[in-house]
Amino acid sequence: MNVLNKTIKTNIATITEIDHETLLIDIEAGQALELKDYQQTMDAAYTLGGGVKYYNLANIGEFTMPDHEARIASISIEGAKYKIADAFIIT
């Protein structure tokens, strides 16, 4: 894997561009993923790619759950603005 060393840290996640079409979203364990956290992730994706769409590989930490608003945002058209698809690693 070619790591480009482009990383952004948010309140509960680290977002890294691992190649020109894939983001690794590493979310800390034991967190409540809220809408504001999801928005920070979208902002990071825009900052890293300048608006291009990515495949998202999300490593969800143990006991981390998104709240209702974050889930709705993730599946909305607006929430998919910078993604091609999501894949989740659940630990």
Secondary structure, DSSP 8 states (H G I E B T S, - for coil): -----EEEE-SSEEEEEEETTEEEEEE-TT-EE-HHHHHHHHHHHHHHHTT--EEEEEEE-TT-EE-HHHHHHHHSTGGGTTEEEEEEEE-
